């Protein structure tokens, strides 16, 4: 088979074998075992993964919604109830979703419940708690803390210690190998600084950073707000998330944008060797294929050494080989002696 390979001297064939098995829970163990081996061939180098892993849902996706249940939030809670089921329908497609909701339970007034279609699913958790207008970040932080935090822990912050009834509930629910997203819905400002929340999160999940979104007051453009949500804007800026105007008349398009963003966070991705990254940077890529399906440039991105595929572009591919072919620089001419 190898003897049949005849390519020009300036072509290198880079192959990564992947099993798109839809088994997101096996990612952490498999991806950690990802190694490359080099097979020498005349003018050709082939890199193969030493183990198979799921790249259809590269990271399980955990989302935490925190809803302000104060008296001014009736209209906003109704927006969440109206759009949450459709949001889940989009996000559950192609991702291994787990979701927690922190809110007073109910389907009227300022209360919000998990949609009936998911209420009995063990991957959905309702932490029943009446959330005050300035409390969403503090409560989320406390739920990330162990029941008995160390004396030096950020969980000992006086702004967090009053919420012992939710302690460890997120810590025990969120998966260590997941991409974690927080969505805060409130018309008021947080009493807990953004940096403190991120520090508490990093104590719970070292080496990770959550992505945070918010439906919050944005100042002059939010006449319905109690106060502008500056902490939530800072959280979104620090973690790569976004904020939406809580005073928008309709939230349907905002939920659609949110769903698109969080699905991208769990998109397919593969870490590339330096030589291939250099080829991308220098425009030397010839083809990118997944399971024989040609990927156009708009269907993948390169970020921090990782190629990420648009989930829609690889939809329906259950088992595939990723194949990237690129050209080498022209060899230096040999000077006659």
HUZI-V632608 format. One record per backbone hydrogen bond with DSSP energy under -0.5 kcal/mol. CO is the residue of the C=O (numbers start at 0). NH is the residue of the N-H. E is the energy in kcal/mol with one decimal. If there is no record, write none. Layout:
CO_NH_E ; CO_NH_E
This chain:
0_3_-0.8 ; 1_4_-1.8 ; 3_5_-0.8 ; 7_10_-1.6 ; 9_327_-2.6 ; 11_13_-0.7 ; 11_325_-1.7 ; 12_14_-0.6 ; 13_323_-2.8 ; 14_16_-0.5 ; 15_17_-0.5 ; 15_321_-2.4 ; 17_19_-0.6 ; 17_319_-1.0 ; 18_20_-1.6 ; 21_23_-0.9 ; 22_25_-1.6 ; 23_26_-1.8 ; 25_29_-2.0 ; 26_30_-3.9 ; 27_31_-1.7 ; 28_32_-0.7 ; 29_32_-0.8 ; 30_33_-1.4 ; 34_49_-1.3 ; 36_38_-0.5 ; 36_47_-1.0 ; 37_39_-0.6 ; 38_45_-1.0 ; 40_43_-1.6 ; 43_40_-1.4 ; 45_38_-1.4 ; 47_36_-1.0 ; 52_18_-1.1 ; 54_57_-0.6 ; 59_61_-0.6 ; 59_178_-3.4 ; 60_97_-2.2 ; 61_180_-2.8 ; 62_99_-2.6 ; 63_182_-3.2 ; 64_101_-3.0 ; 65_67_-0.5 ; 65_184_-2.4 ; 69_72_-2.1 ; 70_73_-0.6 ; 72_76_-2.7 ; 73_77_-1.7 ; 74_78_-1.7 ; 75_79_-1.8 ; 76_80_-2.5 ; 77_81_-2.3 ; 78_82_-1.7 ; 79_83_-2.1 ; 82_86_-2.1 ; 83_87_-2.4 ; 84_88_-2.0 ; 85_89_-1.7 ; 86_90_-2.4 ; 87_91_-2.6 ; 89_92_-0.9 ; 91_93_-0.8 ; 91_94_-0.9 ; 94_96_-1.1 ; 95_60_-1.6 ; 97_62_-2.5 ; 98_124_-2.5 ; 99_64_-2.8 ; 100_102_-0.7 ; 100_126_-2.8 ; 101_66_-2.4 ; 102_128_-1.1 ; 103_111_-2.0 ; 107_110_-2.0 ; 114_117_-2.2 ; 114_118_-0.9 ; 115_118_-0.5 ; 117_120_-1.7 ; 120_123_-2.0 ; 122_98_-2.4 ; 124_100_-2.7 ; 124_126_-0.7 ; 125_127_-1.0 ; 126_102_-1.4 ; 126_128_-0.7 ; 128_130_-0.7 ; 129_131_-0.6 ; 130_68_-2.6 ; 131_134_-1.4 ; 131_135_-0.5 ; 133_190_-1.4 ; 134_138_-2.8 ; 135_139_-2.1 ; 136_140_-2.5 ; 137_141_-2.6 ; 138_142_-2.2 ; 139_143_-0.6 ; 140_143_-1.1 ; 141_144_-1.4 ; 141_167_-1.0 ; 142_169_-1.8 ; 142_170_-2.1 ; 144_167_-1.4 ; 145_148_-0.6 ; 149_152_-1.5 ; 152_155_-1.8 ; 153_156_-1.9 ; 156_159_-2.2 ; 156_160_-1.7 ; 159_162_-1.7 ; 162_165_-1.6 ; 163_166_-0.9 ; 165_168_-1.8 ; 167_171_-2.2 ; 169_172_-0.9 ; 169_173_-2.8 ; 174_177_-1.4 ; 177_179_-0.5 ; 178_61_-2.8 ; 179_210_-2.3 ; 180_63_-2.8 ; 181_212_-3.0 ; 182_65_-2.6 ; 183_214_-2.8 ; 184_67_-2.7 ; 186_225_-2.9 ; 186_226_-1.8 ; 192_196_-1.6 ; 193_197_-2.2 ; 194_198_-2.1 ; 195_199_-2.5 ; 196_200_-2.5 ; 197_201_-2.5 ; 198_202_-1.6 ; 199_203_-1.7 ; 200_204_-2.7 ; 204_207_-1.9 ; 210_181_-2.2 ; 211_241_-0.7 ; 212_183_-2.2 ; 213_215_-0.7 ; 213_243_-3.2 ; 214_185_-2.0 ; 215_245_-2.1 ; 216_228_-2.5 ; 217_220_-0.6 ; 218_221_-2.3 ; 221_224_-1.6 ; 227_229_-1.6 ; 228_232_-1.9 ; 229_233_-2.3 ; 230_234_-2.6 ; 231_235_-2.3 ; 232_236_-2.4 ; 233_237_-2.6 ; 234_238_-1.6 ; 235_239_-1.0 ; 235_240_-2.0 ; 241_213_-1.4 ; 243_215_-2.1 ; 243_245_-0.5 ; 244_247_-1.6 ; 250_254_-2.7 ; 251_255_-1.9 ; 252_256_-2.2 ; 253_257_-2.6 ; 254_258_-2.8 ; 255_259_-2.2 ; 256_260_-2.3 ; 257_261_-2.5 ; 258_262_-2.1 ; 259_263_-1.7 ; 260_264_-1.2 ; 261_265_-0.7 ; 262_265_-1.1 ; 263_266_-1.7 ; 265_57_-0.6 ; 267_308_-2.1 ; 269_306_-3.2 ; 272_275_-0.5 ; 272_276_-2.0 ; 273_277_-2.5 ; 274_278_-1.5 ; 275_279_-2.2 ; 276_280_-2.5 ; 277_281_-2.0 ; 278_283_-3.0 ; 278_284_-0.6 ; 279_282_-1.1 ; 283_326_-2.4 ; 286_324_-2.1 ; 287_294_-3.4 ; 288_322_-2.4 ; 289_292_-1.9 ; 291_293_-0.6 ; 292_289_-2.3 ; 293_295_-0.5 ; 295_298_-2.3 ; 296_299_-1.1 ; 298_309_-2.4 ; 300_302_-0.5 ; 300_307_-2.7 ; 302_305_-1.6 ; 304_271_-2.7 ; 305_302_-2.6 ; 305_307_-0.5 ; 306_269_-2.2 ; 307_300_-2.0 ; 308_267_-0.9 ; 309_312_-1.1 ; 309_313_-1.1 ; 311_314_-0.6 ; 313_316_-2.0 ; 315_317_-0.8 ; 319_17_-1.2 ; 320_290_-2.4 ; 320_291_-0.5 ; 320_322_-0.5 ; 321_15_-2.9 ; 322_288_-2.4 ; 322_324_-0.5 ; 323_13_-2.0 ; 324_285_-3.2 ; 324_286_-1.6 ; 325_11_-2.2 ; 332_334_-0.5
